[in-house]
Amino acid sequence: MSILDGYRVLDCSIAMAGPFAAQRLGDLGADVVKVEPVTGEWQRHAAAGGAKGHAINVSFLSLNRNKRSLAVDLKAAEGKRVLRRLVETADVFLQNYRPGVAERLGVDYPTLSAINPRLVYVSMSGYGEDGPHRNLPGQDLLLQAKSGAMLSTGRHGEPPQPAGQYLVDAVTASTAFEAVLAALLHRERTGEGQLVTVNMLDAITTLQMQELSVFTAGNVPQRRGSEPHAHVYIRAPYGTFKTADGFLALAMPDLPTLGRVIGEDTFLAMDSEVHGWTHRDEIFRLTAERLLRRTTDEWLAELTAAGIWCGPVYDYEQLVNDPQIRHNGTFVEYDHPTEGRVKTPGFPYGFEKTPAKVERGAPLVGEHSREVLAEAGFGADEIDGLLASGVVAETPLPDPVP
């Protein structure tokens, strides 16, 4: 048994943040029905990294495991009727439509909560349900830029560097996942469903709890230096440095100790909590010059022996093969009917009695349309009629490869 066994989620979201949040619920055992257009959700047709896969591209594959697919045209009256029937027995409804779309489709909170008052309705947006920026595009890079986070790293006067991950999407997904669990706990206690709103701007802003509090409560300006420090609010040296054969990361060492290890005598008389701020650029530059003289492994051994926080800078191949990653079982492998053996990141939590697991890989478009409708009480003739009219679509699994 899994923690969310018996809960049904209707996932009407697209792209990354919504589908990722719904996948997390599926990983914990919820029956997640991906309600997508008859032509398939947008992410099926947008292959990140050009990784197109066989029948399912890797972008979609990575965000939609542990779901069933119902392909239905919600612009058609019959399609709306189908969805409303499903809402009657659903626990969670999740959408990230553009502002106004839910109302036009008749799947807004007032409409669906009237059908099922116990429904936890999650509305995800880029900037909020209303307000002056509600219609701006809620795209990850644009939200990173707007959040102020980019200007906490790098050199003054140079272009800010975005994160190397879809950071805002991922944080928003985790925020929505947490919110669903909290709303379900409230419902268990009171029997009440409710509207839950999550937006990308607030998610990435509140993630910066410490940094923004230093600015708003501590009145410390966000000021980059002439060297590429990894964070404006941490004393030098703090960042990644080139060595004779690669790179290493160095975090807030005691300056006299660092000076003795790397042979930089000017650090010996410095106070880390004073000069680490007042001489940030000088300290960064001198550290960078010294670390070029030896290999990464040589420096890691000496710095670690001195009690200095440091570490290697991995690429993805090194990460996947890291012994701690292997020990933790961070990646999972499973067989997919069209994509073969799949290896992806697994679950960020562990439960002794109710572990998360992969029950099924990402579905084909409408792969489960027939069975989902049958469970909702539609008769066989009615389902056949919906399929024949094109309001509902299905893609049967191909025959097994001999």
N, C-alpha and C positions, 0 to 999 in steps of 0.2 A: 504494500500500500504506500502511496505517496501523499504528501501533506495536503495537496489540493485535489485529490481524488474526489469526484462528485461535483466539482464546480465546472460550469461551462462558460467559456469566454467567446464572445463574437468579436473577432478582430477585423475591423473595417479600415485598418490603417495601411499606409503605403510608405515606401522608401525605407529608412532605417530605424528611427527612434520608436515609432509605434510597433512595428513588427518585432523589434528586439525586445521591447517590454513584454509583448504577448508571448514571445518564445520563452522568456524566463518563467512565465506562469505555466506554460506547457511543460517545461523541464521539471517543475514541482508537481506535475500530475494533473493539472487542469485539462479538460477537454477543450482545446482551442480550435474553433472553426474559423478558418480564414475566409471571410466573405470578400470575394474579389470579382472584378468585371469578367464577362465571358471571354474577353481577350486576354485576361491575366493581369495581375497587378503590375504597376509601373516598373518595379524593381526587376521583374522577370526580363525586361527588355533593355536594362542598363547594366552592363557587365563591368564592374569595377576591375581595373587592372587588365581588362580585355579577357578575363577568365570566363569563357562562355559555357564550358561544360558540354554535356551531350544534349539532354533534353531540358536541363535546368542550369542556368548560369550560377557561378559560385556566390555572387552577391545574394541572390535569392536563397540559395541552398544554406548559406550561413545564418540567415535570419529567420528561417521558417521551419525548423525541425519541430517535431512534436505538435504538428498541426494537421488538421484535415482541411481540404479545400472545397468550398461551395462556390461555384461560379454562377453569378446571377446578375441580371441587368436591373439595377435599382432605379433606373430612369423609367422603367416600364411599370405600369400599375400592378401587374401580376408580380413583378419582382419585389415591389414594396410589400405586397401582401405576404409573400414568402418570408421576408425578413421579419415582419411583425409577428408572424406565427412563431418564429424561432425565439424572438424576444420574450415570449410568454414564459419560457422555462430557462432563460439565460440568467446567469449571475452577474456577468460583467459585459459591458459593451464598450469597445474602445475604438475611437476614430481620431484622425488628424486631418480632416478635411480643411480646405481653405475656408476663411470666414464666410458664413452664409450658405455654404453648400449643404450642411446637415439640415437646415431649415427647408431648403428647396427640395431635398430628397424626402422630407418628412421623417427623418430619423434623428431629430433634435431631442434634447433631454425632456422637455415637457411632453412631447408626443409619446416617447417610449416609456417614460416613467408612469404615464397614465395607463399603459398596458400592463406594466409590471412595476409596482411601487418598491419592490425589493431590489431593483436593478441598481448596480453600481455603474454609473455612466461616466466614462473617462473621455474628456475632450482635450486633445493635445494641439498646441498651436506654436507658431514661431515667436510671437511677441505678446500674446494675451488675447482674451476673448473680445476685447474692445480697446479703445484708446487710439491715439494718433498714428501708431505704427502697425496697427493690426493687419493691414494689407501688404506689408512689406514681405519679400520672399524669406521664408524661414530656412535658409540654407546654412550648413555648418560653418563654412569659412566666413560668411558674412556675420554670423553671430559671434564667432571667435573675435573678429575685428571689433565689433561693437562692444564686446564685453570688457575691453580694456586689458585683457590678459596678455595680448601680444606685446604690449609696451612694458612688460615686467622683465623682459629678457633682451639680450643683444646690445648693440652699440648705439649710442645716441647719434641721430642723424641718418642711420641706415634703415632700410625697410624692415618693419617688424616681421618676425618669423612665426608662422602659425604652427600649431602642434602637428606632429606627423601622424595623428590618428583622427578619426571622425569624432573629435572630442565632445562637441556639444550634443551631437546625436546620441552618443553613448551615455553621457551624463543625464540627458533628458529621459532616455529609456530607463535607466536605473531609478530616477525620480518617480516616474510613472509606476514602475513595478512596486516601489515602496508604498506609494499612495494607494494602489489597489489593495495591497495586503492590509493596510490600516483601515480602509473603508470596509473591507470584508469583516475585519475584527469588530468594527462598530456595528455592522449589521448583525453579527452573531449575538451581540449584547442587546441590541434594541429592536431588531427586525426591520430597520429602516435602510433602504437604499439611499443614494444621494448622488449629486453631481460632483465630479472631481475634475478640476482644471489644472493642467500642467503646461507651462510654456518654456521654450528653449532659452529665452533671454533670462528669465528668473533662475532657471536651473544652472546656467553657467555663471551667473552673478553670485548666487548663494554658495556655489562651490568655492568661491574665492573668499570665504568667511574671514580667514586670518588676514589676507592681504588688504581687503577693503576696510577691515576694522582698523588696521594700522593707519590707513589713509583717513578714515572718517573720525575715529576716536583718538588716534595718536597724532593726527595732524602732520604725518610724515609724507612729503610729496613723493610721487612716483617718478623718479629721475634716473634715466639710464646714463651710464658712463661711456668713456671712449673705448673700453674693452668689452668683449662679449660676455658679461656676467650672466649666469643662468637665472638670476632673480634679483630684482632691484632692492628687495627688503632683506637680503641675507648678506652678511659681511664676507669680504674676500679672504682667501680665494674660494670661489664657488662656481663650478662649471665643468666643462669637458676640455681636456688639454691634449694636444698632439704629443706623442712620444716618438722615439726613434723608429718604431715599427707599427704604430697604430694610435689608439686613443685611450684615455682613462678619465674617469669622473672623480672629482675631488670635492669634498664637502666640509667646509668650515673648520679646517685644522687649527690647532694651536700654533700661532705663528713662530715662536721660538723653536718648538719641536720640529715644525716643517723646515725651518731654516737649517737645523742641524742635519736633517735627513738629506735634503737636496743640495746642501752646500751653499746656501744663500745667507751670508753673514748679516745683511741689513735687517733680516727678520729677527735676529737674536735679541735685540733691545726693544722690540715692538710689543705693545699691549694689544692682544687680539681684539678685545672689545672696544678699543679706541681706534687704533690704526687700521683695523679691518674695515672700518667705515671711512675714515678720513683719507686713507691712502689706497682706496680700492683699485684704481686703475694701475698704479705703480706695482702693487702686490700681484695683481693678475699678470701683468707683463713679465715681471721677474720670474714668477713661477713657471709661466709658459716657456721662457727661455731655458730654464734649468731642466725641465722635464723632457726637452728634446734630446737630451744627451744619452738617455738609456732607453731600453725597451719597456714595453708595458709590463710584462711579467716581472722584470727586475724591480721596477718601481713599486708594483703592487706588493711584492714580498717585503721590501724595506718599509714602505709606508704602513702596511698592516702591522708589522712587527713593532712599530713605534706607536701604535694605537690610533693612527690617523684614519678617518673614514674615507675609503676610496673603493673603487670597483671598476671592472671592465665595461666597455661599451660594446654591447652585443649587436649583431645583426640577427635577422629572424632565424637563420639556420642555427646559430649558436644558442639562441633562446630555446628553440624546439628540442635541442639535444642537451640542454643543461641538466646536470644530475638532480638538482632540486625539483625542476619541472617534471622530470621523469618520476621522481619519488612521490611527488604530490598527485600524480595522475591528472595533470592540468589539461592535457589534451585527451579527447575521446575518439575512438574509431568505431565505425559501424558500416554495414553494407546497405547501399541505396539501390533500388531496383533499376534505375537508369544511369546513375553516376558511378556505380561500382563502390570500391572501398573508399570511404571518406574519413579524413582526419581533420578535426577542427578543435578549437578551444572548447572546454567542457563547461564546468559550473563553478561559480565563485564562492560557493558555500558548501559546507558539509553537514550532514545530519546522520547521526548514528542509527536511528531507527527508520527514517523515511528518506533515503537518499534520492537525489535527483538522478534521472537517467534518460537516455535517448530511447524512446519507444518507437519512433518512426522518423524518417528523414523528411525533408521538405517535399510537399506534395506537388503533383502535376496540376495543371489548371482544372479545377472542378473534379479532381480525382474522386472525391468523396461526396459529390453532390447528391447522388441517388441515396446513399445510406443516411446522410444527414437529414434529408427531407423525409425519408421513411420514419426516422426516429421522431420527427416533429409531427407525425400523424398524417402525412400526405399518402394517399393511396397510390398503388402502382400505376393505374391509368392516369391519375392526375400528374404524377411525375413524368410519365411518358409524354403527356401533353405539353408540359413545361419545357421539356427537352426539345420536342418537335417544333415548338414556337420560337425557340432561340432565347427565351427569357432566362433559362438555365442552361448551362453547358457542362459537359463532362469530358474527361480524357481518361479512358481506361488504361490501366497499366499494360505495357507491352508484354508479350509472351517472354518467359525466361529464356535467357541465352543458353543454348545447349552446351 
